[in-house]
């Protein structure tokens, strides 16, 4: 769970750094927030 989540997060950050369009930036931000919320849920649980 943690390993896969961290891999997704890492891939998201590299994609975010390479993104050039606002649409892509928005999608990456939304995906990253979803991941962060998921991790917080796991941590709180």
C-alpha positions in Angstrom: 0.0 0.0 0.0 2.6 2.5 1.1 5.1 1.6 -1.6 2.6 1.8 -4.4 1.2 5.1 -3.1 4.7 6.6 -2.9 5.4 5.5 -6.5 2.3 7.1 -7.7 3.1 10.3 -5.8 6.7 10.3 -7.2 5.5 9.9 -10.8 2.9 12.6 -10.2 5.6 15.1 -9.1 7.9 14.4 -12.1 4.9 14.8 -14.4 4.0 18.0 -12.7 7.5 19.4 -13.2 7.4 18.5 -16.9 3.8 19.8 -17.4 3.5 22.9 -19.6 -0.3 23.3 -20.1 -2.7 24.7 -17.4 -5.1 21.8 -18.0 -2.4 19.2 -17.3 -1.3 21.2 -14.2 -4.8 21.2 -12.9 -5.2 17.4 -13.5 -1.9 16.7 -11.8 -2.9 18.9 -8.8 -6.2 17.1 -8.5 -4.6 13.7 -8.7 -2.0 14.7 -6.1 -4.7 16.0 -3.7 -6.6 12.7 -4.1 -3.4 10.8 -3.2 -2.7 13.0 -0.2 -6.3 12.7 1.0 -6.0 8.9 0.6 -2.8 8.8 2.6 -4.3 10.9 5.4 -7.2 8.5 5.5 -4.9 5.6 5.9 -2.9 7.4 8.5 -6.0 8.4 10.5 -7.5 4.9 10.2 
